[in-house]
């Protein structure tokens, strides 16, 4: 688990533009990667009109009638992409760990995912459950870039620190929230943690737009574990225990050797109606396999 942080650091990417401030930026980023697993990025150079237009269209999208929503429903999608009913690529990170950018990018695929998420308002006096997201790590990607597309008074996102405290990740205008996915935790042998987080149900409706970087499907366990060993020797040797062995990963602990097959199994088990409809040849194999 990540360290006993009490807040999420804000990383100003414009500091990379000057040799005088670049090393300080990399030091801040290194600390965020190793000790927190979550961070904000500011001065990210994503055009403001792109962000504003997206925020404006989200309520209209989720207010469409059911007939329109059915046309893009997830259960009609073999790649598990689509509407599900309620229930940046940046070189500076690699440098922060002393790893050549091209080496890390060789692990990525060109199949990334962007989701548009709506959390309806919840009245605690009448709705004891509400819609949120329980504690989890981002299991299907490399890094996650999140636009919290609601006003600053709308809360909900929290990250878990080592002490077991839930730390709020409030909306900060003109930033993205960035967090580590399980694939990055795997290849760094747990040095960089995929921090557990959740979303609480709130009285105000909430919109968010997460972008999940994809990992190439033919990545094998041995390749994932061997590729970065030489670059992380200092962090690994200073660890008190074999932290890599304790990574919570269906990829490492499952019996399938490639990232792609491990992810397909996870998707089919999570969305069984889609799996049964489009992947009948392997549906029983994955749903009855509890390894």
N, C-alpha and C positions, 0 to 999 in steps of 0.2 A: 504494500500500500504506500501511497505517497506520504510526504512528511506532514507534520502537524501545522500546516499553513492555516492562516486565519483570514486571508483575503486572496483574490486572484490578481496576479501582477498584470500591469498594462505595458506592452512592448511597443515603443514608438519606432516603426520601421524606417522613418525618415533619417534616423541616426546612422543608418548604413550608408548614407550618401557622402559622408565626410570621413576621411581617415582619422580625424581627431576623435570622433565619437563611435566609430565602428566597433572597436574592441570592447568598449563598454556595453554596447548593444548585445554583442555575442555572449558576454559574460552574464548579462541579465537573462538572455534566452536560455543559456545553459542551465542556469539555476531553476528557471521555470520548468524546463523539461525534466530535470532530475528530481526536483523536490515537490512539484505541484501536479504537473500533468495537464493543467488548464492554464490558459492565458487569454488576455485580450490583445488584439493588434489594432493600433491606431495608425493614421496616415498610410493606409493600405493602398491608396491610389485607385480604388474602385470608384468609378464616376458617381457622384452624388445623385444624379438624375436616375441612374439605374436602380439604386437602392430606393429612392423615393417612389419611382414608378411601381416597383415590386410591392412596397408597403401599401400603396393605394389600391392595387388590384386584388390583394389577398382577400379582403372581406367580400368583394364582389364574386370572386371565384367560389368561396365556400357558401355563399348565399344562393348559388344557382339551384334550380329545381332538380328533383331526383332524376328526371329524364335525361338531362344533360350530364349529370354525374355518372349515370350508368354507362355512358359511352366510354369513359376513361377509368372504369373500375378495375381494381387490382385483380379481381378474380377472372378477368378476361385477358390477363397478361402473362404469357409464358415466362418472361424475365422478371416476374414479381414486381413490376412497376405499374403504378396507377393509383387511383383514389381508393383509400381504405376507410371504411366507415369508422365513426368515432369509437371508440374503445380507448485554391489559390496556390496554388502551387508556388512555393517560395524557397529559394536556395539558401537563405540565411539560417534556416533551422539546422541544415546539414552541417555547415561550417561550425555551428555552436557546439557540435559534438566531435569536431575534428575529422569528419567523414566527407570524402569527395562527393559533391552533389550527383554526379553521373552514376555513382554506385547505388545510391538510394533510388534514383529515378528508374534504374533498371529493374526494380522490384515492382513498379507500378504498372497497372494496365491502362488502357484508354477507355475503360468502362467505369465511369464514376456515376454517382447517384446524387440527385438533388431532390429534396422533399419539401413540399409546402404543407405546413402543419397548423391545424386550428384546434385550440383547446377551448371548448365552450365554457361560459361562466358557470360556476357551481355555487349553490346556496347551501352552506353547511347546515342550516337548520332543517332543510328538507332533503338534502342529498348527502348521505353519509359517505359515499364513495367518490363521486365526481370523476372527471377524466384527468388523469395525469399520467406519469410514467414511473413505474417502480424503480428501485435501485438496479443499476446495470452498468456494464461497460460497453462501449461501441465495438461490437464484435465483427462487423463486416467490412471494415475499412482500415486505412492507413492513418490518416488524420481527418478530423472533422472540423469544418469551418461553419460557424453558425451565425446567422443574422437574427438577432432578437428583434422582431419586426413589430413591436408594441411600444407604447409610451413608457417612460421610466418608472411610472407608478405601478406598472404591472409586474408582479413578481412571479416566482415559481421555480426557476432553475437553481439547483443546489449541488455542490460537490462534497464528497466525504473525505475528511482528513484522517490522519493516522490515529488521532485520539477518539475517533468515532463521532465527531461533531459534523453536522451539516452546515456548510458555509454557503451563504447566498451568493449568487452570481447575477447581480442586478443589471438592468439594461443601462448601457453607457452609449450615448449617441455617437455615431460615426466610428464605431468599432465593430469588429467581429470577435466572437468567442471562438477560441481554438482549443481542441483537446485531442489527446493521443488515442488512437484506436488500438485494438488488440494485436493487429499485425505488426505495428511498430514496437509494441512491448515484446513481442516474440523475438524479432530480429535483434533487439538490443538486450536480450537476455534478462528482461525485467528491470534494467537500469532506468529506462524511461517508462513510467507506469501509465497504463490506461486507467485513469482514475474513475472510481465509481461515482455515479451521479444520478439524479432523479429530477422529476418535474412534479411539483405539487399542484393539486387542484385549487383554483383561486376564484373569488367572486367576480373577477373581471375576465373577459375573454382574452386569450393570448394567441398571438401568431408567431411562428418561427420558421426559419428557412435553413435547414442543415444541408451541407454539401459534404458527402462522404467520398474520400479518395479511394479508388479501387486498387486491389492488388492483383497482379497477373495470376491467372488460374493455374498455371503449371508450376508455380513455386512449390518446391518440395520442403519437407521438414529439415532435411540435412542441409539444403542450400540456405534456408532461412536462419538456421542456427550457426552456420559456419562463416557466412559472408562477412560479418562485422566484428568477429572476435578480436582481430588484431587491432581494431580501432578503439575498443572499449576495455582494454586490459587494465587500465588504471582504476576505472570505476568498478570492474568486476573483482579485482584483487582486494579492494578496500571493503567489499561487502562482507558482513558478518556471516551470512549464510549463502547457500546457493540459491539466490533469489530467482534465477531463471527456472529452477525446477518447480517453483510454486506458482508459476503463471497459470491463471485460470483461462485455459484456451482449449476449445473443442478441436482446434487444428492440431495442437501438440498432443493432446491426450486421446484423441480419437484414433481409429485404426486406418483412416484413409490418408494417403501420403501427400496429396496435393491440396493446396489452398482452395482451388476451384471445387473439388468434390466435397470438401468439408463444408464449404459455404452452401453448396446446393443442398446438402443434407439438412443444414440448419434452416434454410428457406422452406424446404418442403415440410419439415416438422413444425415450423411456425405458421405456415399458411397451407394447411392440409387440403383445403378445397381446391386451391390452385395446383398443388402437387399432384393430387389424384387426377385432375382434369388433363394436365399437360405432360406429366411424367409418370404415367402408369407403369412403365417398364421397371422403374426403380422405386416406386412409391412404398411398397411393402418392405423392401430392403432397408430403406432409411427410417421409416416410422417404427419398425419393429426392432431396430438396432439401438440398444441402449448404451453402447460403449462410448 
